[in-house]
Amino acid sequence: MIKYILAVFIIIGSIFKTNAQNQNISNGAFFEGEPYIVVNPKNTQNIVVAWMGFVIGNTGRLSIKIRSSFDAGKTWNKTITMPHIVPSTYKSADPSMVFDENGNLFLSYIDYRESPDSGGVYLYKSVNGGLSWGTPVKMIDVDADPGKSALDRPFIAINKQGDKLYLTTKPAPWIAAPNRPYYTCSVDSGKTWKAWRYIDTTGYLVGNAIQAPMAAPIAIGTHFYAAYPSYVTAQNVYPQYILASSNNNGNSFTYKQILSGNTGNINDSAKLAYKLLVNPADSNHLVFIYPYSPFGDIDVMMTESHNAGNTWTAAVRINDDAQQNGKMQDLIWADFDSDGDLVISWRDRRNANGFGYATASEFYAAFRDKDSVNFSANIKLSDSLVAYNNILAQNGNDFMGIALDNDTMSAVWANTSDGSLDVWFVRTVAKTGKTTSISLIESESMEVSVYPNPSDGIYYIEMNDQSIITKIDIYNALGENIRSYNTKSQMQEINLCDKPSGIYILNIEVRGKIYTKKIVK
């Protein structure tokens, strides 16, 4: 749903088993994306992944899906599909999760309807590692700021004890600038939420040039921090990233500049999210990771503060491929573990034949030990170079995720290696690069879907990319053509109620290409 392009600029330039194929732990039939991963601090064998995808029979309506592991990713429990507030009309997107120190898991996501708009951002709580979920609580309404649809890219942050939760969000991506990011919080473990407010303020405004001003939040102790973009020439002749901080639950904020600079050459398709972190072992240590193109192609950059954001270090380039090689990196994510080790991950194109966004990619990470000032050599997380598919330019699939625990990285991402948009999981020892667990969380066909399957006789064939179906031929197990449909539509109903139970093969013609699907009656 979201593309994190900061209007026409990005700040100062933008602003396992190593060779084994990652394994699948579920298979679906639709688009999946934006995977989010968390590790339970009370039981680090408990890993939970949430993502957004379609549900059979719910054509056109996204839902949030969740899988939990209790053996560090070796096996996964059955996929849970989270409910819609209004099952017949709402759709969901943008999952975000946090654990508290006691193992309570909080999930937020958008559940809403367009035209007329209704819904908002909702919070769910699980006390059993993601196996079941309590009653939803609305954190912010779609019409909280009239006309702005204040529900895009919600992120939740939490203090260690879990009694204070924080939400940041922003207007929907189709809302024209000027826009501002939103903040609200709960001081009773998510049961109730304070009235929302804007994060920016006079002297530190986002400005009129940035359509999608995402605020990246983090919390530690009594402090809440959020990083957001700004471009107001009266404030600074250059674009900026601003750090907002509060120690009184958002009743007031203080503001500092993280960095500013000239704009650079940015590909409009790139997923240009940025990430703010705080070191759990040192509450004054903040890290900001962001995309930047000082050498003509987007690199992964980092700056950090050791005095709670008052001053920031010179930027460090994290990806270690050759400079000025025209290879774009994006889809940034990062995490600290409890004692201060740091990992940063991203989508990488260094080994692709082409240049820019629309070329093959892999997933990489860099690790820094708490006792070092330098990062390791880059670590390749994925096992193959995956060709570009134009579904990656669409809204959605904007994030990969990574979590770090005791020098072990648990990462999730989406790619298109087999004609599906697949959500992969890999668990890697940071210091050695050795993979300890690999799995494919979900696999969703990007082109044609058939549902329900199995069925009593009525099926629907639908193109996920809005292409037109021209013909459908149906064959029985003997290879006999038992029925054909000539059509010019994106979705076609077929009826086999008069046919005996068994397996049938569909040949679906689209743009001269034949897609083959197996159905069961």
C-alpha positions in Angstrom: 0.0 0.0 0.0 2.9 2.3 0.6 5.8 3.7 -1.3 8.2 5.6 0.9 9.3 8.3 -1.5 10.0 11.6 0.2 8.3 13.7 -2.5 10.9 14.6 -5.1 13.9 14.3 -2.8 15.5 12.2 -0.1 17.7 13.8 2.4 21.3 14.4 1.3 20.9 12.3 -1.8 17.7 10.5 -1.1 16.2 11.5 1.2 22.3 -20.4 6.3 23.2 -22.9 4.9 24.8 -20.6 2.5 24.0 -22.3 -0.7 20.7 -24.1 0.2 17.4 -23.1 -1.3 15.2 -21.4 1.3 12.2 -23.6 2.1 8.4 -23.0 1.9 6.2 -23.3 5.0 3.0 -22.4 3.2 1.6 -21.9 -0.3 -1.2 -19.6 -1.3 -2.6 -18.1 -4.5 -2.3 -14.3 -4.3 0.1 -11.4 -3.7 1.8 -11.3 -0.4 4.1 -8.6 0.9 5.6 -6.4 3.6 6.7 -9.2 6.0 7.4 -8.1 9.6 9.4 -10.2 12.1 9.8 -10.2 15.9 11.6 -12.4 18.4 10.2 -13.0 21.9 12.7 -11.7 24.4 11.3 -14.1 27.1 11.6 -17.1 24.8 13.9 -16.5 21.8 12.8 -19.7 20.2 9.5 -18.0 19.6 9.6 -16.1 16.3 6.5 -14.5 14.8 6.1 -13.2 11.2 3.2 -11.1 9.9 2.5 -10.1 6.3 -0.3 -8.8 4.1 -2.0 -11.0 1.5 -5.2 -12.1 0.0 -7.6 -14.8 1.3 -9.3 -17.4 -0.9 -12.8 -16.2 -1.6 -12.0 -12.7 -0.4 -11.3 -11.3 -3.9 -9.7 -7.9 -3.9 -9.4 -7.6 -0.2 -6.1 -7.8 1.7 -5.8 -9.5 5.0 -3.1 -9.9 7.6 -1.6 -13.4 7.9 0.6 -14.6 10.8 2.8 -17.6 11.5 4.6 -18.5 14.7 7.6 -20.7 15.4 8.6 -22.1 18.8 11.8 -23.8 17.7 13.7 -20.8 16.2 12.2 -21.2 12.7 12.7 -24.9 12.1 8.9 -25.5 12.0 6.0 -23.1 11.8 2.4 -23.3 13.1 -0.5 -23.0 10.8 -1.2 -19.6 9.2 -3.6 -17.4 11.1 -5.6 -14.9 9.1 -6.6 -11.9 11.2 -10.3 -10.9 11.1 -11.7 -7.8 9.5 -13.7 -5.4 11.7 -16.4 -5.5 9.0 -15.9 -8.9 7.3 -17.9 -8.0 4.1 -16.2 -4.8 3.1 -13.0 -4.0 5.1 -9.4 -4.8 4.0 -6.2 -4.9 5.9 -2.6 -3.8 5.4 0.7 -2.7 7.0 1.4 -5.0 10.0 3.7 -3.9 12.8 4.6 -5.9 15.9 6.4 -5.6 19.2 7.0 -7.8 22.2 7.4 -6.6 25.8 9.8 -8.1 28.2 7.1 -10.5 29.6 6.4 -12.1 26.2 3.2 -10.2 25.5 3.0 -9.6 21.7 1.2 -6.6 20.2 0.1 -6.4 16.6 -1.1 -3.3 14.8 -2.6 -3.0 11.3 -4.9 -1.0 9.2 -8.4 -2.3 8.7 -10.6 0.0 6.6 -12.9 0.7 3.6 -12.6 3.2 0.9 -15.5 5.3 -0.5 -17.0 6.0 1.9 -14.0 5.8 4.2 -14.3 4.0 7.5 -12.1 2.0 9.8 -8.7 2.9 11.3 -5.5 1.4 12.8 -6.2 -1.4 15.3 -4.2 -3.1 18.0 -4.4 -6.8 19.0 -2.6 -8.5 21.9 -1.4 -12.1 22.1 -0.2 -13.8 25.3 0.8 -17.1 23.7 3.4 -16.1 21.2 1.0 -15.3 18.3 -1.1 -18.4 18.4 -4.3 -16.5 19.3 -5.3 -12.8 19.7 -7.6 -10.7 21.9 -10.2 -8.1 21.1 -9.1 -5.3 18.8 -8.7 -1.7 20.1 -8.8 1.2 17.7 -5.8 3.4 18.0 -6.6 6.1 15.5 -9.6 6.6 13.2 -9.4 7.0 9.4 -11.1 10.4 9.7 -9.1 11.6 12.8 -7.8 14.3 10.6 -10.7 15.0 8.2 -9.9 14.5 4.6 -6.4 13.0 5.2 -7.1 9.3 5.8 -4.7 9.1 8.8 -3.9 5.4 8.6 -0.9 4.8 6.3 2.2 3.0 7.4 1.4 2.7 11.1 4.3 1.7 13.3 4.1 0.8 17.0 6.9 1.1 19.6 6.9 -0.1 23.2 8.8 0.4 26.4 10.4 -2.6 28.0 7.7 -3.1 30.6 4.9 -3.0 28.0 2.7 -0.5 29.8 3.5 2.3 27.3 2.8 1.9 23.6 3.3 4.5 20.9 1.8 4.8 17.4 3.0 6.9 14.5 1.1 7.0 11.2 0.6 9.4 8.2 -2.0 10.3 5.6 -2.9 7.8 2.9 -0.5 7.8 -0.1 -3.1 9.2 -2.5 -3.6 12.4 -0.3 -1.8 15.3 -1.9 0.7 17.4 0.1 0.8 19.2 2.5 0.7 16.3 4.9 2.0 15.8 8.5 2.8 12.6 10.6 0.6 11.6 13.5 1.3 10.4 17.0 -0.7 8.8 19.8 0.1 6.7 22.8 -1.3 4.4 25.5 -0.2 4.3 29.1 -2.2 1.2 30.1 -0.8 -1.5 27.8 -2.8 -0.6 24.8 -6.3 -0.6 26.4 -7.0 3.1 25.7 -5.3 5.7 23.5 -4.7 9.4 23.9 -6.0 12.0 21.5 -3.7 12.2 18.4 -1.4 15.1 17.7 1.0 16.0 14.9 4.6 15.1 15.5 6.0 18.1 13.7 5.6 21.7 14.9 6.5 25.3 14.1 10.2 25.6 13.3 10.4 21.8 12.6 7.5 21.4 10.1 7.5 18.7 7.4 6.5 21.4 4.9 4.5 21.4 1.6 6.9 19.4 -0.6 6.7 16.0 1.0 3.6 14.0 0.3 4.3 10.9 2.5 6.1 12.1 5.7 6.6 8.8 7.5 7.7 9.0 11.2 10.0 6.1 12.3 9.4 5.6 16.0 11.4 3.9 18.8 11.0 3.9 22.6 13.2 3.2 25.6 12.6 3.8 29.3 10.5 6.9 29.6 11.6 8.3 26.2 9.9 8.2 22.9 11.8 9.2 19.7 10.6 9.6 16.1 12.5 10.5 12.9 10.7 12.3 10.1 11.6 14.3 6.9 11.3 18.1 6.6 11.8 20.5 3.7 10.9 24.2 4.5 13.4 26.6 3.2 12.6 29.1 5.9 13.8 26.4 8.4 16.7 25.1 6.3 17.7 25.7 2.7 18.2 21.9 2.4 16.0 19.0 3.1 16.4 17.5 6.6 15.6 14.6 8.8 14.3 15.7 12.2 14.4 13.9 15.5 11.4 14.5 17.8 11.7 13.2 21.4 9.4 13.2 24.4 9.7 12.0 28.0 6.1 12.8 29.0 4.0 10.6 26.7 3.9 13.2 23.9 2.5 16.1 25.9 5.5 18.0 24.6 8.4 17.3 22.2 11.9 18.6 21.7 13.5 18.6 18.3 17.0 18.1 16.9 18.3 17.9 13.4 19.7 14.5 12.4 21.1 15.5 9.1 20.5 17.7 6.1 21.9 18.2 2.6 21.5 18.5 -1.1 19.2 16.2 -3.1 20.6 13.5 -5.3 19.6 11.2 -8.1 16.8 8.9 -7.0 14.9 6.3 -8.8 11.2 6.8 -8.1 10.5 3.1 -7.9 13.0 2.5 -5.0 11.6 1.5 -1.6 13.2 4.3 0.4 12.2 3.7 3.9 14.4 4.8 6.8 14.9 3.3 10.2 15.5 4.8 13.7 17.0 2.6 16.5 18.0 2.9 20.1 20.5 0.7 21.8 18.8 -1.3 24.6 22.2 -1.4 26.4 22.7 2.4 26.2 19.6 4.7 26.1 21.8 7.6 24.8 22.9 5.7 21.7 20.7 6.3 18.7 21.2 5.0 15.2 19.6 6.3 12.0 19.8 4.3 8.8 18.7 5.8 5.5 19.1 5.7 1.7 21.5 8.1 0.1 23.0 8.5 -3.4 26.3 10.4 -3.0 27.9 8.3 -5.8 25.0 8.4 -8.3 23.3 5.1 -7.0 21.4 4.5 -3.8 23.6 3.2 -0.9 22.7 2.2 2.7 24.0 4.9 5.0 24.1 5.2 8.8 24.7 8.0 11.3 24.6 7.6 15.1 24.4 9.7 18.2 25.9 8.9 21.6 24.1 11.7 23.4 20.4 11.1 22.8 20.3 12.8 19.5 22.1 16.1 20.4 24.9 15.5 17.9 25.4 12.9 15.1 28.4 11.3 13.6 29.5 11.5 10.0 27.7 9.2 7.7 29.0 5.6 7.1 28.3 3.6 4.0 27.1 0.1 5.0 27.0 -1.8 1.7 30.6 -2.7 0.7 30.2 -3.2 -3.0 32.3 -0.9 -5.3 31.3 2.8 -5.1 29.9 4.4 -8.2 29.0 1.1 -9.8 25.4 2.1 -10.6 24.0 -0.6 -8.3 21.0 0.4 -6.3 20.3 -0.8 -2.7 17.0 -0.3 -0.9 14.4 -1.9 1.4 16.4 -1.0 4.6 15.8 -2.6 8.0 17.9 -3.0 11.1 17.9 -4.2 14.8 19.9 -4.1 18.0 20.1 -7.1 20.3 19.8 -6.7 24.0 23.6 -6.2 24.6 24.2 -3.7 21.8 25.2 -5.7 18.8 23.8 -4.2 15.6 22.6 -5.6 12.3 21.5 -3.7 9.1 19.9 -5.5 6.1 18.7 -4.4 2.7 17.8 -5.5 -0.9 21.0 -5.6 -2.9 21.7 -5.5 -6.7 25.5 -5.6 -6.8 25.6 -8.9 -8.7 22.9 -8.0 -11.3 23.7 -7.4 -14.9 21.6 -4.3 -15.1 21.3 -1.0 -13.3 18.7 0.9 -11.3 15.6 -0.5 -9.7 14.2 -2.9 -12.4 16.9 -5.5 -12.2 17.7 -8.7 -10.4 18.3 -8.6 -6.6 19.5 -10.4 -3.5 19.3 -9.7 0.2 22.3 -8.7 2.3 23.2 -7.7 5.8 26.1 -6.2 7.8 26.8 -6.9 11.5 28.7 -4.8 14.1 29.7 -6.3 17.4 29.0 -4.2 20.5 32.8 -4.1 21.1 33.7 -2.9 17.6 33.4 0.4 15.7 33.4 -1.4 12.4 31.0 -3.5 10.5 31.7 -7.0 9.2 32.0 -7.7 5.5 28.5 -7.9 4.0 26.7 -11.2 4.5 24.5 -12.6 1.8 21.2 -13.7 3.4 19.5 -15.1 0.3 20.8 -17.9 -1.8 20.1 -16.8 -5.3 19.9 -13.8 -7.6 16.2 -13.3 -8.4 15.1 -11.7 -11.6 13.1 -8.5 -11.4 9.3 -8.7 -11.7 7.2 -5.6 -12.3 5.0 -6.5 -9.3 7.8 -5.1 -7.2 7.1 -1.6 -8.5 3.5 -1.7 -7.2 2.5 -0.4 -3.8 3.1 -2.9 -1.1 6.2 -5.2 -0.6 7.9 -2.1 0.8 9.8 -3.7 3.7 12.0 -6.6 4.6 12.4 -7.4 8.3 15.3 -8.5 10.5 15.6 -9.3 14.2 18.9 -9.8 16.1 19.2 -12.0 19.2 22.5 -13.1 20.7 24.4 -12.5 17.5 21.8 -14.5 15.5 19.9 -12.8 12.7 16.3 -13.8 11.8 15.4 -12.2 8.5 12.3 -12.2 6.3 11.8 -10.7 2.8 9.7 -11.1 -0.3 11.0 -12.0 -3.8 9.7 -13.4 -7.1 12.0 -16.4 -7.8 9.3 -18.8 -9.1 6.6 -16.6 -10.6 5.1 -16.1 -7.1 5.7 -13.4 -4.6 7.3 -15.5 -1.9 8.0 -14.6 1.7 11.3 -16.2 2.8 12.7 -16.7 6.3 16.4 -17.3 7.1 18.2 -17.6 10.4 21.9 -16.8 10.3 24.8 -16.6 12.8 26.1 -13.1 12.3 29.8 -13.7 13.1 30.1 -16.8 10.8 27.4 -16.3 8.1 26.2 -19.9 8.8 22.5 -20.5 8.2 20.8 -22.5 11.0 17.2 -22.5 9.7 15.6 -21.7 6.4 11.9 -21.7 5.3 9.4 -20.1 2.9 6.7 -18.5 5.0 4.3 -18.0 2.1 4.1 -18.3 -1.7 1.5 -16.4 -3.7 0.8 -16.4 -7.4 1.1 -12.9 -8.9 -0.8 -13.7 -12.1 -3.8 -16.0 -12.0 -5.8 -17.3 -9.0 -8.4 -20.1 -8.8 -10.7 -20.3 -5.8 -12.2 -21.9 -3.9 -10.2 -25.0 -4.5 -11.4 -27.7 -3.7 -15.0 -26.8 -4.4 -18.4 -28.5 -4.8 -18.4 -27.2 -8.4 -18.3 -23.4 -8.6 -14.9 -21.9 -9.1 -13.6 -18.4 -9.9 -10.6 -17.7 -12.1 -9.1 -14.2 -11.6 -6.1 -12.3 -12.9 -4.2 -10.6 -10.1 -2.5 -8.1 -12.4 -5.8 -6.9 -14.1 -5.0 -8.7 -17.4 -7.9 -10.1 -19.5 -8.7 -13.8 -19.7 -9.6 -14.8 -23.3 -10.2 -18.5 -23.0 -10.5 -21.3 -20.4 -10.3 -25.0 -21.4 -11.1 -27.6 -18.8 -9.8 -31.2 -19.0 -10.6 -34.3 -17.0 -8.0 -36.7 -15.6 -8.1 -38.6 -18.9 -7.0 -35.5 -20.8 -10.5 -35.0 -22.4 -11.7 -31.4 -23.0 -15.0 -31.4 -21.1 -15.8 -27.7 -21.2 -14.5 -24.4 -22.7 -15.2 -20.7 -21.9 -14.6 -17.8 -24.3 -14.4 -14.6 -22.3 -12.9 -11.1 -22.1 -12.8 -10.4 -18.4 -10.4 -10.3 -15.5 -12.5 -12.8 -13.6 -14.6 -15.8 -14.8 -16.9 -18.1 -13.0 -16.8 -21.8 -14.1 -19.4 -24.4 -13.2 -18.6 -28.1 -12.8 -21.6 -29.0 -10.6 -22.7 -31.5 -13.2 -19.3 -33.3 -13.3 -18.2 -36.2 -11.1 -15.7 -35.6 -8.2 -12.1 -35.7 -9.1 -9.1 -33.7 -10.4 -9.5 -31.3 -13.4 -6.9 -29.3 -15.3 -7.5 -25.7 -16.4 -5.7 -24.1 -19.3 -6.2 -20.4 -19.0 -5.2 -18.2 -21.9 -4.0 -14.6 -21.2 -2.2 -12.5 -23.8 -1.4 -15.6 -25.8 0.1 -17.3 -22.8 -1.3 -20.5 -21.2 -1.5 -20.8 -17.5 -2.2 -24.3 -16.2 -4.0 -24.9 -12.9 -5.2 -28.0 -11.1 -8.5 -28.0 -9.3 -10.3 -30.6 -7.1 -14.0 -31.3 -7.0 
